[in-house]
Each structure stands twice: as C-alpha cells, then as structure tokens.
Amino acid sequence: MTTIIRPKKTVSFKDFAEIWQYRELLFFFAWRDLKVRYKQTAIGVSWALFQPFFTMVVFSVFFGGLAKMPSDGIPYPIFVFVGLLVWQFFSTALTDASNSLIANQNIVTKVYFPRLILPISTILVKFIDFFIASIILVGLMIYYHYAPNLLGLLILPLLLLISFFAALGGGLILAAVNVKYRDVRYALPFFIQILMFLTPVIYPPSIAGKYSWILAINPMTGVIKAARSALLGGSPINWELLGISGVVCFIFLFIGFVYFKKTERYFADII
Amino acid sequence: MRDVLTNVFRNPFRFLRQKVKAAAGLAKNEDFWALKDVSFSVEKGEVIGIIGHNGAGKSTLLKILSQITPPTTGEININGRVGSLLEVGTGFHPELTGRENIFLNGAILGMERDQIVKKFDEIVAFSGVEKFLDTPVKYYSSGMYVRLAFSVAAHMEPDVLIIDEVLAVGDSEFQEKCLGKMDEITRKEGRTILFVSHNLGAIKQLCSRCVVLREGKIGFIGKTEDALSFYTVEELDQKTEWVGQEGDESAILKKAWVKSLDEHGEFNTTSDVEIGMEIQVLEPMNDFVAGIILFSEFGNELARVNYDDNQLPPTPVVNPGNLKIKFVIPKNSLAQGRYRVQFEIGILRCKVIVGINSSASLIFSLRNVNGLGSRSTTNDNLRYHSSLFRPNWSK
C-alpha cells in the first residue's frame, strides 16, 4: 500500500471510496455519540421519548385546541406528531452535523481521517432517536383508534433518505462555515425555529393557498406531506411535490459536498 | 520504504493573518513558507529524528506527513500504512470507560476492530489499569489516563509511525517503559519511525539519523551524532559578553563575560574558559554574594559558585568601588556541548540584587577538537545518561 500525499484536489471519486474504507471509524463515532448521549442523566434514554411527546402535547393544546388549526380531518395530535417526528429528525440532524467538526476539534487537528464521516456519523445517531420517538406515534394511534396505512410504511425509507440527504447537505455547508465563523452556532437555533414555521409541521400546506408551491422549495415540505399521506391516508401522495423535494435536496447535497471539500484543507489550521 | 519530499509548504496561519490584514487595510502580499524545499528519503526500518527550534517547521512537517494539512505543492510517497501519534489519547472521551476508550481511540488511530480485540489484553496489561477498566476515564488520575492512552498508541501496528513529542508524559518509570516499547517496535518489528522531540537524550537513544530543520529548510541531515552537534554547537549563537546596568542602590552589575584563553579565542574542550564580572559597589556591605550558575543545554544546573562563601565570621566588608572578579574553568573539565552561565549578585539572607531571571546570562559552546572531550553517554536500562565532565586522564 502506497500513500501519496499531494496538494489536495477539491473533489474526486476517491472521497467516496475513502468513506467506505473508514466505515468502521464512522460507526465508532456514531456509537460514541450514542453511548455518551444520556450519560449521567437520571432518566437516560427516556429523554428521546419525553421531548417529542411534550412538544406534541403543547402544540396540540395551543395550535390544535386553542387556535383550531385545520388538520385535514385527522386527529390533531397524530397529525402534528407525524410532522414533528420528521421535522425533529431533520432539525437535530442539521444542528448536530453543523457542530460536528468543532465538537471534535481535538481529533480533527491531531488525526487524519476523511472529515466527511463526522457529520455523517452524527446524523446516523438521529435515526435511533427517530425510531424511539416513533413508539409514541404507535401509542397515539392506539389511543385514537386510528388505523394507519401500513402500505405507506414502505415509502418511509425513501422519506428518511431524503431527510437525511437534506440535513447532510445543509450540515456540510454549515459545518464548514462553522470552522471559520462560530456565528453559525448562535444563528442556527434561531434559523431552525423560523424554518419550522415555514415548514408544514403544525399546519397543513393547504393553508398557504395558491402560494403553497413556495413551501415546496423547502425539501422538508414534500417529505412531511408525503409522510402524512402515506401513514395517515386521507390524500394520495403528491409525487410531484416529493420529486421537487428530492431534486432540491440533491442540489443542497451537491453544493454542501463541494463546499465542504473545497474548504476541508484549512480545517485543521483554522478550527 | 522511501519517501520523497520535494516540498514547499504553506504556513497555516498565513491565511488567517492575511484576513486580518485585509480587514485592517494593510494587505501586503507577503508569503510565509513554513517549509520550503524540504526533500529527504527514509529507508525501511530506519528511525529518523527531526529536531529544530520552535518555529523551525517540525510540527508543520508532521502535520503534512500525517495528512492533517495538505501541502501547497510537492509530493510525498510513503510505502505502507502510516500511523501518526501527535498526541496521546486523541479522542478519549471522559464519560466512556477505559474499555470503551480503548476501542474508540484505537479506531481513531486507524486500528481495525479485530486488531484491537486481538491486542486488547496486551494493551490493558501494558497500561496497568486492569482494575479500573470499567470506570469512566474522567475518574482516572492523570497518570492512569496517560498510561492507558499511550498503551493503545503503542499497540497500533503501522509500517510507518510518525511521533511528536509524546514521550514526555507520565512518571519516569512509565517513560522508560515507553522508550523500551519504542525500542522494541523498531528493533524487533522493523518499523520505520519519524520522531520529533526536544529531548535530545531520547533522540540520541532511538534515532540513527536526524534531520535538523532551520527556518523551514533542512539545515542538516545525517548521522544523529553529527546532527546533534550541528544543532547544539553550530546552530546556537554564542553570547560571550554582557554589558548593562542591573542592580539597585547597593550595587550594580556592569559587565559579565565568558572568555576563552586559547590563542585564537576559540571555545574548545581544550581551552581554559574564564568567567568574570565587573560590579560597581555603591555602599559598604556585609555578606555580599556574587556568583554564577552553570547550566547544561538541557537546562540542568551543573554548578553554582560564589566569589566568597561567607562561611567564616566575621565576613569581610565590601567597600564602595569597582569590583572585578573572575575565575577559570580549567581546560579538559567540561565535555563538548552548550553551556549557559547566569550571573547573580545579592546579600546573603537579605536580598537579591541581580537575580536568576536577569538578562545577565551568557552562552558558550565547547567543541571537541582532539577527540577526548566527548560526552560519556550510556544507554543502560533504557535510561539515558550523559556526563558533562570530561577530565584529562593521565597515567
């Protein structure tokens, strides 16, 4: 095996091969994040249930109960929880991916590995949270005697994949910027909060009337809408909208990937 | 193994500095190359030391070799798997147990899972923390932490190992163990090592060849002995005279010197070396002390001598006036090397007039010209000894 060290090219196919080569480390990072996550907490992993559950309760009381938000004829708690489930996956993945490089600063400056695996590994952990929180959805459906569309589950992997790539694309850009400008850390929570209201998490996209296409630019709109259609029935899946989400998400991913690779060479020096 | 570096490397901070300058409107196109035209090759199984002063480019070289920072131009070819150890315990997580950290750290250092599993018992035995394996490392003492961290690192098996100043950790017993392990890695397993250290003793013990970096370029490359003498003798400026005004209302140090009494004034091990100082005494004093401290290049205190030891009462009174005092280190006393002389004056048990941190400090280097002035060095029991006394034997 020969290693040749040269000035770095921006993007090459070798990067993907390298991620595969370092897959073990990728999983070790994910494993570490999982292990460390709820260390020294009293209720441990239950936090993965409490947070989404109480968010759902609060939203149901205020938006569903008091504000009488329309929910396409679905019990509001179920309606909002499907949205929340996908949204929380996306938003926490985006946040953690953006902070992944600076959180592992000491490793980045001392050891070589493809930097891409850091944001990827943090997002992998979010899948676990997603599945834990899904238990609540099952509970809600039993409580409301709401029969889910089991066939719709088949599309779930696709939806998660789109969310994953969307979070990764955004995460790569923000992580790279974060290395240089720590402003990201402060701006991001605020940005995510605003983004949530621009995504049909607590309301159906139909509420925006003829401007609902603007929402479609946000890849999560298509994903959440499709998730509701698939799991809860009601309306058929809007493939066109989902297609737009998919395309936008891949554009994000591409830009994120190129920008990340372009700035990668300075990471260890300026982080 | 053969690496070829034909390199011009960019300073990592250049980027940042230019940003700041640009923001301040001072942007000048000023390139700084942390490394330039550095080219050398290393054979398989060789242990090569890299020495140089702070800022000479050692760390940049290691970062480039470990692929942490890419070079601006140039190429490096390395045959085999590279492992780099710029720090022990990289990626250790305080919340994880010792056992978990072994796996995590091993993976970060590039070991495969199976390899870690296979080596696990060895790593644990070497570290000596068996009892606390399932305790989070945040409860470890710093010594235990470092021992565990080094143990993992010592058991990775790359073909080429790149090591920064990491042996300066732990207690001396463990340091010896580390040096022994390094020795074993190279001697028995035939691995190639690039080793950066300020500890010239360790360099001398481990490395057969050395690269001396100077301002981003190769100052010298060759056998360790020669490299070390290049580094210690040639590279450092001698400072043989000090003139100034240091002191207080009691006395002022005006001048200090180190002088070779050789015909040509060269500093050799065969030269008598005179050390002296000139003091302006301003008031009569009892228990006046004036003296020097002699340091080795490693910063060890070798001698501390005063003009008057003030042992016999009544101690003499020093009267105002000019006091010029000196003594001679006879030839064939000190071995080759670099020495520092710190001048001090004061009043015994009363006050320091010119102290150990004053600028009254001189440096001289002795060269070994007749072959009899070398340092006696031994490698017994893995502890490195270096004697700086080299008297003139006779029958």
Interface residues (C-beta under 8 A of the other chain):
Chain A: M1 T2 T3 I4 I5 R6 P7 K8 E24 L25 F28 W31 R32 K35 V36 K39 Q40 N104 N106 I107 V108 T109 K110 V111 Y112 F113 R265 Y266 A268 D269 I270
Chain B: P12 F13 F15 L16 K63 I64 L65 S66 Q67 I68 T69 P70 P71 T72 T73 G74 E75 I76 N77 I78 N79 G80 R81 V82 S84 L86 E87 T90 G91 H93 E95 L96 E100 F103 L104 A107 I108 L109 G110 E112 R113 P136
